């Protein structure tokens, strides 16, 4: 049973947005492992490394309006592109890039990423993809599950509207979102499982400890 939302205004929702960007050489347009050059010139509060040494992640502060989210996204993008230009680089917001070779890149030096590489090998090395994550702060976990149940049937439409990865390692894959195939290989990938309450959602993980490299509570 899907529970009705009795008073959405009782606890205002919050937003936080993460965007991932490929770092590319401004001349060759190839993806390059130089994220650290940009991160050294940017504040760690809003800019971070990712699994691949060729990716920079931006993190907005928590906001409460769409206008605030737009303002923060624009501000962080501007700072990132300015830092990239100073290094002879550019950043690209796309699911995957046509000119990217895993052999030229490598995984970021970080304990968590090292565990992921040890556990998943080629999957980690080929994770040369980017995405956007919109985090919505909802004070009630049962309501979170209810919202996920409502959204799940429309995920394929949202994917179709947001595709940006037809190319992979120099080849036209014939798919609008080849990123979906790369991401789907991970054991934690997939759509919402159809639970009706927070307790049902958490039950599959109760009494078990997921590998530290692959999953965190959601």
C-alpha positions in Angstrom: 0.0 0.0 0.0 1.3 3.5 -0.9 0.9 5.9 2.0 -0.7 9.3 1.4 1.4 12.4 2.1 -0.7 14.1 4.7 1.3 17.4 5.2 4.2 17.9 2.8 4.9 21.4 4.3 5.4 20.1 7.8 9.1 19.4 7.2 10.6 21.3 4.2 12.7 19.2 1.9 16.3 19.9 1.4 18.5 19.4 -1.7 22.1 18.7 -2.3 23.6 18.0 -5.8 26.7 16.2 -6.9 28.0 16.5 -10.4 30.9 14.5 -11.9 33.0 15.9 -14.7 35.5 14.2 -17.1 38.9 16.1 -17.2 40.1 16.4 -20.8 43.1 17.9 -22.6 42.0 21.1 -24.3 43.8 20.3 -27.6 43.4 16.5 -28.0 40.0 16.3 -26.3 41.2 13.0 -24.8 40.3 12.2 -21.2 43.4 12.6 -19.0 44.3 11.6 -15.4 44.8 15.1 -14.1 42.0 15.7 -11.7 44.5 16.2 -8.9 45.8 19.3 -10.7 42.4 20.9 -10.5 41.6 19.8 -7.0 44.9 21.3 -5.7 43.5 24.7 -6.8 39.9 24.3 -5.5 38.4 24.1 -2.0 37.9 20.6 -0.7 34.5 21.6 0.8 32.8 21.6 -2.6 35.3 19.7 -4.9 36.4 16.1 -4.5 38.2 13.2 -6.2 36.4 10.2 -7.6 37.3 6.6 -8.4 39.0 7.6 -11.6 42.0 10.0 -11.7 40.3 11.7 -14.6 37.1 12.8 -12.8 36.3 15.7 -10.5 33.1 15.8 -8.4 31.4 19.0 -7.3 29.2 19.1 -4.2 26.7 21.9 -3.6 25.9 23.0 -0.1 22.5 22.0 1.2 19.7 24.2 -0.2 16.0 24.4 0.2 14.9 25.8 -3.2 15.4 25.0 -6.9 16.6 28.5 -7.5 19.2 28.0 -4.8 20.3 24.7 -6.4 20.6 26.4 -9.8 22.7 29.2 -8.3 25.1 26.8 -6.5 25.5 24.5 -9.6 26.4 27.5 -11.8 28.8 28.8 -9.2 30.7 25.5 -8.8 30.8 24.9 -12.6 32.3 28.3 -13.2 35.0 27.8 -10.6 35.8 24.4 -12.0 36.0 25.5 -15.6 38.2 28.4 -14.6 40.6 26.2 -12.7 40.7 23.7 -15.7 41.5 26.5 -18.2 44.4 27.6 -16.1 46.0 24.1 -16.5 45.3 23.9 -20.3 42.4 21.5 -19.5 38.6 21.4 -19.9 35.9 19.5 -18.1 33.0 17.7 -19.8 29.6 16.8 -18.3 28.7 13.6 -20.1 27.9 10.0 -19.2 30.9 8.7 -21.1 33.5 10.1 -23.4 34.4 8.9 -26.9 38.2 9.4 -26.4 39.0 7.6 -23.2 41.3 4.6 -22.7 41.4 2.9 -19.3 45.0 2.0 -19.8 45.9 5.7 -19.8 44.0 6.7 -16.7 44.1 4.7 -13.4 42.3 4.7 -10.0 42.7 7.5 -7.5 45.1 6.7 -4.6 42.6 6.2 -1.8 42.1 3.3 0.6 38.4 2.8 -0.4 39.2 2.9 -4.1 42.1 0.5 -3.6 39.7 -2.0 -2.1 37.3 -1.5 -4.9 40.1 -2.2 -7.4 41.2 -5.2 -5.6 37.7 -6.7 -5.4 36.4 -5.8 -8.9 39.5 -5.3 -11.1 38.4 -4.5 -14.6 35.0 -3.1 -13.5 36.8 -0.5 -11.5 39.4 0.2 -14.2 36.6 0.7 -16.8 34.4 2.9 -14.6 35.2 5.9 -16.8 31.7 7.3 -16.5 30.1 10.3 -14.9 26.7 11.1 -13.5 24.6 13.6 -11.5 23.2 12.7 -8.1 20.3 14.8 -6.6 20.0 14.1 -2.9 16.7 15.0 -1.4 16.6 15.3 2.4 13.4 13.7 3.7 13.0 13.5 7.5 10.9 10.3 7.4 12.4 7.0 6.1 9.0 5.5 5.4 8.1 8.5 3.3 11.5 8.0 1.5 10.4 4.5 0.5 7.0 5.7 -0.5 8.5 8.3 -2.8 10.9 5.7 -4.3 7.9 3.4 -5.1 6.2 6.2 -6.9 9.2 7.3 -8.9 10.4 3.8 -9.9 7.9 3.2 -12.8 9.2 6.4 -14.5 12.9 5.7 -14.3 13.2 4.5 -17.9 11.6 7.8 -19.1 14.0 9.8 -17.0 16.9 7.9 -18.4 15.7 8.5 -22.0 15.5 12.2 -21.3 19.0 12.4 -19.8 21.2 10.2 -22.0 24.6 11.4 -23.0 26.8 8.4 -23.7 26.5 6.9 -27.2 30.3 6.5 -27.6 32.7 4.2 -25.8 36.4 4.0 -26.4 36.1 5.5 -29.9 33.2 3.5 -31.0 29.5 4.4 -31.6 27.8 1.8 -29.5 24.4 2.2 -31.0 23.0 3.0 -27.6 22.0 6.5 -26.3 23.2 5.5 -22.8 26.1 3.1 -22.9 26.9 4.4 -19.4 23.9 2.3 -18.2 25.6 -0.9 -19.3 28.9 0.0 -17.6 27.1 0.9 -14.4 24.8 -2.1 -14.3 27.8 -4.5 -13.9 28.2 -3.5 -10.2 26.5 -5.7 -7.6 24.9 -2.6 -6.0 23.4 -1.3 -9.2 19.7 -1.6 -10.1 16.4 0.0 -9.5 14.4 0.2 -6.3 13.3 -3.2 -5.1 9.7 -2.5 -4.4 9.6 -2.4 -0.6 6.6 -0.6 1.1 8.2 0.5 4.3 11.7 1.4 5.6 11.8 -1.8 7.6 11.1 -3.9 4.4 13.8 -1.9 2.6 16.4 -2.6 5.2 15.5 -6.2 5.9 17.7 -7.8 3.1 20.8 -6.3 4.7 19.9 -7.1 8.3 22.3 -9.6 9.9 24.8 -9.2 7.1 27.8 -6.9 6.5 28.2 -5.7 2.9 31.8 -5.5 1.6 33.3 -2.2 2.7 34.3 -1.5 -0.9 30.9 -1.9 -2.5 28.1 -0.6 -0.4 27.0 1.8 2.3 23.5 2.1 3.9 21.1 4.0 1.7 
